[in-house]
Amino acid sequence: MRIAIASDHAAIEMKAALVEWLIEAGHEVNDLGPMTTDSVDYPDYGYKLAYAVASGDAERGVALCGSGIGISMAVNRNPACRCALVSEGLSAKLSREHNDANVIAMGARLVGIEIAKDCLDNFLNTEFGGDRHQRRVDKLSAPKN
């Protein structure tokens, strides 16, 4: 699978560990940065990640920051992205099964690396359930007042 990953400075170590883990699992990974712990703005990297997923350059995305909150908000500004902020495996699984999430967000200051791997494993290995969930997912990409 083609996976794009991005973070802010607070999640550099987690990003590096997940990139290595994903490559070992046979995935094609596009690390969108940053590459150092110099302070950066998470929206810049969230937007970059959202574009990679929305354009089809990546099938799925992984968004990381200190809490996961800010970068998930940035990714979700793109109507083609459905980014789920998760902190354990069941939420990651349900984000795919019920919401057809195409991006997962996690907080490096809140989630340990082994839990992050479990979340990512559930996210990547769960299919969208379709059926009754499809009409709801369709509404996420075409909001109406």
C-alpha positions as CSV (number, residue, x, y, z in Angstrom):
1,M,0.0,0.0,0.0
2,R,1.2,3.6,-0.7
3,I,1.2,5.5,2.6
4,A,2.0,9.1,3.2
5,I,3.1,10.1,6.7
6,A,3.7,13.6,8.2
7,S,4.2,15.1,11.6
8,D,5.3,18.1,13.5
9,H,8.4,18.4,15.6
10,A,6.9,16.8,18.6
11,A,6.3,13.5,16.8
12,I,9.6,13.1,14.9
13,E,10.7,10.0,16.8
14,M,7.3,8.3,16.5
15,K,7.2,9.1,12.8
16,A,10.7,7.6,12.2
17,A,9.8,4.4,14.1
18,L,6.5,4.0,12.2
19,V,8.2,4.7,8.8
20,E,10.7,1.9,9.5
21,W,7.9,-0.5,10.7
22,L,5.8,0.2,7.6
23,I,8.6,-0.3,5.2
24,E,9.5,-3.6,7.0
25,A,5.8,-4.6,6.5
26,G,6.2,-4.1,2.7
27,H,4.5,-0.7,2.3
28,E,5.7,2.1,0.1
29,V,6.1,5.1,2.4
30,N,6.3,8.8,1.5
31,D,7.7,10.7,4.5
32,L,6.5,14.3,4.0
33,G,8.5,15.6,6.9
34,P,9.7,17.3,8.8
35,M,13.1,15.7,9.1
36,T,14.4,17.5,12.2
37,T,13.1,18.5,15.6
38,D,13.2,22.2,14.7
39,S,9.9,23.8,15.6
40,V,7.3,23.7,12.7
41,D,3.6,24.4,12.3
42,Y,1.5,21.3,12.2
43,P,-1.1,22.8,9.7
44,D,1.6,23.0,7.0
45,Y,2.3,19.2,7.3
46,G,-1.4,18.3,7.7
47,Y,-2.2,20.1,4.5
48,K,0.7,18.5,2.7
49,L,-0.5,15.0,3.9
50,A,-4.2,15.8,3.0
51,Y,-3.1,16.8,-0.6
52,A,-1.1,13.5,-1.0
53,V,-4.2,11.5,0.0
54,A,-6.7,13.6,-1.9
55,S,-4.6,13.6,-5.1
56,G,-4.2,9.8,-5.0
57,D,-0.5,9.9,-4.5
58,A,-1.1,7.9,-1.3
59,E,-3.9,5.4,-0.6
60,R,-3.7,6.1,3.2
61,G,-2.2,8.7,5.4
62,V,-0.7,8.9,8.9
63,A,-0.7,12.2,10.7
64,L,1.2,12.8,13.9
65,C,1.7,15.7,16.3
66,G,2.0,16.1,20.1
67,S,-1.6,15.4,20.8
68,G,-2.8,14.4,17.3
69,I,-5.6,17.0,17.6
70,G,-4.1,19.9,15.6
71,I,-2.8,17.9,12.7
72,S,-6.1,16.0,12.4
73,M,-8.0,19.3,12.2
74,A,-5.7,20.4,9.4
75,V,-6.1,17.2,7.4
76,N,-9.9,17.3,7.8
77,R,-10.1,20.7,6.1
78,N,-9.7,18.8,2.8
79,P,-13.1,17.3,1.9
80,A,-11.5,14.3,0.3
81,C,-10.0,13.3,3.6
82,R,-11.6,11.5,6.6
83,C,-9.0,11.7,9.3
84,A,-9.7,9.8,12.6
85,L,-7.9,10.7,15.8
86,V,-7.3,7.4,17.6
87,S,-5.5,6.2,20.7
88,E,-6.2,2.5,20.7
89,G,-6.8,-0.3,18.2
90,L,-10.6,-0.6,18.3
91,S,-11.1,3.1,17.4
92,A,-8.7,2.6,14.5
93,K,-10.6,-0.5,13.3
94,L,-14.0,1.2,13.6
95,S,-12.7,4.3,11.8
96,R,-12.1,2.2,8.7
97,E,-15.1,-0.2,9.1
98,H,-17.7,2.5,9.8
99,N,-16.3,5.8,8.5
100,D,-13.9,4.7,5.7
101,A,-11.2,6.8,7.2
102,N,-8.3,7.3,4.8
103,V,-6.0,9.1,7.3
104,I,-5.2,8.1,10.9
105,A,-4.0,10.7,13.5
106,M,-2.2,10.0,16.7
107,G,-0.6,12.0,19.5
108,A,3.1,11.1,20.1
109,R,2.8,12.6,23.7
110,L,-0.2,10.4,24.4
111,V,0.3,7.1,22.6
112,G,3.3,4.8,23.0
113,I,4.9,3.3,19.9
114,E,3.5,-0.2,20.5
115,I,0.0,1.1,20.7
116,A,0.6,3.3,17.7
117,K,1.7,0.2,15.7
118,D,-1.5,-1.6,16.9
119,C,-3.6,1.3,15.8
120,L,-1.9,1.4,12.4
121,D,-2.2,-2.3,12.0
122,N,-5.9,-2.2,12.6
123,F,-6.3,0.9,10.3
124,L,-4.4,-0.7,7.4
125,N,-6.0,-4.2,7.7
126,T,-9.7,-3.3,8.1
127,E,-11.9,-2.9,5.1
128,F,-14.8,-0.4,4.9
129,G,-18.1,-2.0,5.8
130,G,-20.1,-0.2,3.2
131,D,-23.8,-0.9,3.3
132,R,-25.6,1.4,5.8
133,H,-22.3,3.3,6.4
134,Q,-21.9,4.4,2.8
135,R,-24.6,7.1,2.8
136,R,-23.1,8.6,5.9
137,V,-19.6,8.7,4.5
138,D,-21.0,10.3,1.3
139,K,-22.4,13.1,3.4
140,L,-18.9,13.8,4.9
141,S,-17.6,14.8,1.5
142,A,-20.6,16.9,0.6
143,P,-21.8,18.8,3.6
144,K,-25.1,20.6,3.5
145,N,-26.5,23.2,5.9
